Amino acid sequence: MQGTNVLFGQIAVVFGIVIAGVWAATQWTAAALGYQLRLGSPWFDFFGTPVYHPWRLFEWWFLFDAYAPHVFDVGGAIAAGSGLIAVVVA
């Protein structure tokens, strides 16, 4: 069996779900940590709420997991959940 069509729309939807989930996990983690200055400067502010790059979750997890493991467990679960949703959509 030979694949003849690449479903670019489906690829975009799955990629979008994963990015949105990781970004939501990043924002949730930042909120749970109180938007502390140690998290670094935000990408931009949205009506007074700092918005960080999606991949910052992984940097923070590496640096601060020993101080707040439960926060990063939940943040990781949010990110992993988006991956599972993307698999179901695919």
C-alpha positions as CSV (number, residue, x, y, z in Angstrom):
1,M,0.0,0.0,0.0
2,Q,1.4,3.3,-1.0
3,G,0.5,6.6,0.6
4,T,-0.4,9.2,-2.0
5,N,-1.8,12.1,0.0
6,V,-0.3,13.9,2.9
7,L,-2.9,15.4,5.1
8,F,-1.3,18.8,5.8
9,G,-4.4,20.0,7.6
10,Q,-4.3,17.1,10.0
11,I,-0.6,17.7,10.6
12,A,-1.3,21.3,11.4
13,V,-4.2,20.5,13.7
14,V,-2.1,17.9,15.7
15,F,0.9,20.3,15.9
16,G,-1.4,23.1,17.0
17,I,-3.0,20.9,19.8
18,V,0.5,20.0,21.1
19,I,1.7,23.6,21.1
20,A,-1.5,24.8,22.7
21,G,-1.3,22.2,25.4
22,V,2.4,22.8,26.2
23,W,1.7,26.6,26.3
24,A,-1.3,26.1,28.6
25,A,1.0,24.0,30.9
26,T,3.6,26.7,30.8
27,Q,1.1,29.4,31.7
28,W,-0.5,27.2,34.4
29,T,2.9,26.5,36.0
30,A,3.8,30.2,35.9
31,A,0.6,31.1,37.6
32,A,1.1,28.3,40.2
33,L,4.5,29.7,41.0
34,G,3.1,33.2,41.3
35,Y,4.8,34.7,38.2
36,Q,8.0,35.1,40.2
37,L,10.9,37.1,38.8
38,R,13.1,34.0,38.9
39,L,11.0,32.6,36.0
40,G,12.6,35.2,33.8
41,S,11.1,37.9,31.7
42,P,7.9,37.1,29.9
43,W,7.5,37.2,26.1
44,F,4.7,39.8,26.4
45,D,2.0,41.0,28.8
46,F,-1.7,40.3,28.0
47,F,-3.9,42.6,30.0
48,G,-1.4,42.6,32.9
49,T,-0.7,38.8,32.8
50,P,2.8,37.7,31.8
51,V,2.8,35.3,28.8
52,Y,5.9,33.1,28.4
53,H,7.2,31.1,25.5
54,P,5.7,27.6,25.5
55,W,9.1,25.8,25.9
56,R,9.9,27.7,29.1
57,L,8.1,25.0,31.0
58,F,10.9,22.6,30.3
59,E,13.6,25.1,31.4
60,W,11.8,25.7,34.7
61,W,11.2,22.1,35.3
62,F,14.9,21.4,35.0
63,L,15.9,24.3,37.3
64,F,13.1,24.4,39.9
65,D,11.6,20.9,40.1
66,A,13.3,20.3,43.5
67,Y,11.5,23.3,45.0
68,A,8.0,22.6,43.7
69,P,7.7,19.0,42.4
70,H,3.9,18.9,42.7
71,V,3.5,22.0,40.5
72,F,5.7,20.5,37.8
73,D,3.9,17.1,38.0
74,V,0.6,18.8,37.2
75,G,2.2,21.0,34.5
76,G,3.7,17.9,33.0
77,A,0.4,16.1,33.1
78,I,-1.3,19.0,31.3
79,A,1.4,18.9,28.6
80,A,1.2,15.1,28.3
81,G,-2.6,15.3,28.1
82,S,-2.3,17.5,25.1
83,G,-0.1,14.9,23.5
84,L,-2.7,12.2,24.1
85,I,-5.4,14.4,22.7
86,A,-3.3,15.0,19.6
87,V,-2.9,11.2,19.2
88,V,-6.6,10.7,19.4
89,V,-7.2,13.5,16.8
90,A,-4.6,12.0,14.5
